[in-house]
Amino acid sequence: MKVFIMAFVFVLLVITACGGREVTRTETDTVTDLSGYWNDTDARIVADSIVDQCLNGRWFDTRSSEDSRVRELPVIVVGGVRNQSTEHISVDVFMSEIERSLLNSGRFQIAAGGRERDEVRGERRDQSIFASPETAAEFGREVGADYVMTGTVNSIEDQEGDTRVIFYQVNIELIDVETALKVWMGSAEIKKVIEW
């Protein structure tokens, strides 16, 4: 009986040891679509499309050179993007990619916004108290943004039997801070068909 119990425990240990997860590292640009829901590939596709539309948009070339506010490199603050889709989407992933691409294009300057700006302002306040006057950053020296980029993520889901379709639409707008006029609007769409 003792041998039988020991054999049973041994087999149980072997079975549980073999039933673990397998994790494989892969390149970050590899398309991995397991569930059909929004993923890193979708974020990358949207970011690439939005940046391409923005860089090639007519708005940039039609800025009036007579306007005293027109700078060679416009300053953009990337504002909030609201997720109005039916699922949880981390909009920070593709908005960071958009911000990085705009900055790396060499055609824009990017001003910190939201939480980042609050952190910088907090550091400036701390420096005014704790840093030497010669090295402390001064108040009132921030560069004002010319434009704010905002947007929404929307989705529509449809299902019949074993087939589900998800349509995503990301709308991004560039708004002139002084006039509140929308100077550019871009959109990226993704449609997925998931079959079981």
SULPE-V970084 format. One record per pair of residues at least 24 apart in sequence whose C-alpha atoms are under 10 Angstrom apart, sorted by the first residue. I is the first residue (numbers start at 1). J is the second residue. Records with the same first field share a line. If there is no record, write none. Layout:
I=J ; J
This chain:
34=194
35=194
36=164 ; 165 ; 166 ; 191 ; 192 ; 193 ; 194 ; 195
37=87 ; 88 ; 89 ; 165 ; 166 ; 167 ; 168 ; 192 ; 194
38=85 ; 87 ; 88 ; 89 ; 90 ; 155 ; 166 ; 168 ; 190 ; 192
39=89 ; 90 ; 93
40=90 ; 93 ; 94
41=94
42=94 ; 168 ; 189 ; 190
43=89 ; 90 ; 91 ; 92 ; 93 ; 94 ; 95 ; 97 ; 98
44=93 ; 94 ; 95 ; 97 ; 98
45=94 ; 188 ; 189 ; 190
46=94 ; 95 ; 97 ; 98 ; 168 ; 169 ; 170 ; 171 ; 187 ; 188 ; 189 ; 190
47=93 ; 94 ; 95 ; 96 ; 97 ; 98 ; 99 ; 100 ; 101 ; 170 ; 188
48=94 ; 97 ; 98 ; 101 ; 188
49=98 ; 186 ; 187 ; 188 ; 189
50=94 ; 95 ; 98 ; 101 ; 102 ; 170 ; 171 ; 172 ; 173 ; 185 ; 186 ; 187 ; 188
51=97 ; 98 ; 99 ; 100 ; 101 ; 102 ; 105 ; 186
52=98 ; 101 ; 102 ; 186
53=184 ; 185 ; 186 ; 187 ; 188
54=98 ; 102 ; 172 ; 173 ; 174 ; 184 ; 185 ; 186
55=101 ; 102 ; 105 ; 107 ; 108
57=183 ; 184 ; 185 ; 186
58=183 ; 184
59=174 ; 182 ; 183 ; 184 ; 185
60=107 ; 183 ; 184
62=183
63=183
69=146 ; 178
70=146
71=108 ; 146
72=107 ; 108 ; 109
73=106 ; 107 ; 108 ; 109 ; 110 ; 146
74=107 ; 108 ; 109 ; 110 ; 145 ; 146 ; 147
75=103 ; 107 ; 108 ; 109 ; 110 ; 111 ; 143 ; 144 ; 145 ; 146 ; 147 ; 148
76=102 ; 103 ; 108 ; 109 ; 110 ; 111 ; 112 ; 113 ; 144 ; 145 ; 146 ; 147 ; 148 ; 149 ; 174 ; 175 ; 176 ; 177
77=109 ; 110 ; 111 ; 112 ; 113 ; 114 ; 117 ; 144 ; 145 ; 146 ; 147 ; 148 ; 149 ; 150 ; 174 ; 177
78=110 ; 111 ; 112 ; 113 ; 114 ; 145 ; 147 ; 148 ; 149 ; 150 ; 151 ; 174
79=112 ; 113 ; 114 ; 147 ; 148 ; 149 ; 150 ; 151 ; 174
80=113 ; 114 ; 148 ; 149 ; 150 ; 151 ; 152
81=149 ; 150 ; 151 ; 152 ; 153 ; 170 ; 171 ; 172 ; 173
82=150 ; 151 ; 152 ; 153 ; 154 ; 170 ; 171
83=151 ; 152 ; 153 ; 154 ; 155 ; 170
84=152 ; 153 ; 154 ; 155 ; 170
85=152 ; 153 ; 154 ; 155 ; 156 ; 157 ; 167 ; 168 ; 169 ; 170
86=153 ; 154 ; 155 ; 156 ; 157 ; 166 ; 168
87=154 ; 155
89=153
91=152 ; 153
95=149 ; 150 ; 151
99=149
109=143 ; 145 ; 146
110=143 ; 145 ; 147 ; 148
111=142 ; 143 ; 144 ; 145 ; 146 ; 147 ; 148
112=142 ; 143 ; 145
113=145 ; 148
117=142
144=177
145=176 ; 177 ; 178
146=174 ; 175 ; 176 ; 177 ; 178 ; 179
147=173 ; 174 ; 175 ; 176 ; 177 ; 178 ; 179 ; 180 ; 181 ; 182 ; 183
148=173 ; 174 ; 175 ; 176 ; 177 ; 180 ; 182
149=173 ; 174 ; 175 ; 176 ; 177 ; 182 ; 184 ; 185
150=174 ; 175 ; 185
151=185 ; 186 ; 187
152=187
153=187 ; 188 ; 189
154=189
155=189 ; 190 ; 191
156=191
157=191 ; 192
158=193
159=193 ; 194 ; 195
160=195
161=195 ; 196
162=194 ; 195 ; 196
163=193 ; 194 ; 195 ; 196
164=192 ; 193 ; 194 ; 195 ; 196
165=191 ; 192 ; 193 ; 194 ; 195
166=190 ; 191 ; 192 ; 193 ; 194
167=191 ; 192 ; 193
168=192
